[in-house]
Amino acid sequence: MGDHVHRFRLGLEDLAAASFACSPLQETVLSLRMWTHPGAYVHQTSVFEGIRPVFEQLACAPLLRSLVATNRYVPDFLTPRPSTPFPEFPAELAVVRTLAPELLRGELERAFLPHDRRLPPPLADGLADPAGLIASIADALEAYWTHCLAPQWWPRARSVLHADIVHRSRVLAERGAAALFEDLDPRLLWQDGVLTIRRDWGDGDTDIAVGGRGLVFTPTFFARGAITSISDDHPPVINYPARGQRTMAGPAVPPPTRRALEQLVGVPKARLLTMLDEPTSTTELARRLGVTPGAVSQHLAVLADTRLVSRARHGRVVLYARSPLADELLR
């Protein structure tokens, strides 16, 4: 099947209202592709191989695997558009639980039938009791989140996703919408009030007027390019590959620092400044350096007092970034 395009028509108000969000439910659902399509997202492979023993012990593992089609699609209702920039997982999962049972068959068929021609047996069998199947799916996602992702993977992932949003917001403020969309993904084209996504699925081109409903962008670890909902009936949302994914793959080696900088501010602070090419949390910096978060916090406090780093809170995460003064110092 050849490429098609999905067009979002945005008025000035739509463009002004476009926003970013970080969705733990989206990442939970899309990460199921790691178990059905191993190797598709190489930067996550080593981390998820460590999670695999816990996943395989889940009684709901077969049901969770059945939620991903052979072309990696997942039903739209499992990834509702975030209603706030930094939603909590329980609140997002509650939205999944509210799906009207009579809508479930259509949601599943749109995801599976065009490519696979049939529903996976766990889902096909469960449609005898749609309300029960919705509850079982939600319970399975909750168990997967609680045992596999929330303990260690999500805190690190959240830091990377929030840093991505900081970067995108800066691009939008400094260079405008055209630069933002170009920076998000090569599949996106912004021209004359129309944002176009090239896609390799569907029966033809689609043309959607955002019409005041808002357009939300969500970074993800589990997409190879910008994607949107299968159905045009859902509120407009675009998922795009997050920056900084390589930092999730195994222990990071701190970049080399210059001797003069080490002599000026000390080795630990020099390393921190060199590492802050992107906004990063204390926890993630500590992981990369192999030290405690408390030790990193002490150095960051000094760097902040001397105006070499800036800090900003995003949801529950505080991110640190190099200041323009520090950029000049490194140069």
Secondary structure, 3 states (H helix, E strand, C coil): CCCEEEEEECCHHHHHHCEECCCHHHHHHHCCHHHHCCCCCHHHHHHHHHHHHHHHHCCCHHHHHHCCCCCCCCCHHHCCCCCCCCCCHHHHHHHHHCCCHHHHHHHHHHHHHHHHCCCCHHHHHHCCCHHHHHHHHHHHHHHHHHHHHCCCHHHHHHHHHHHHHHHHHHHHHHHCHHHHHHHHCCCEEEECCEEEEEECCCCCCEEEECCCCCCEEEEECCCCCCEECCCCCCCCEEEEECCCHHHHCCCCCCCCCCHHHHHHHCHHHHHHHHHCCCCEEHHHHHHHHCCCHHHHHHHHHHHHHCCCEEEEEECCEEEEEECHHHHHHHC
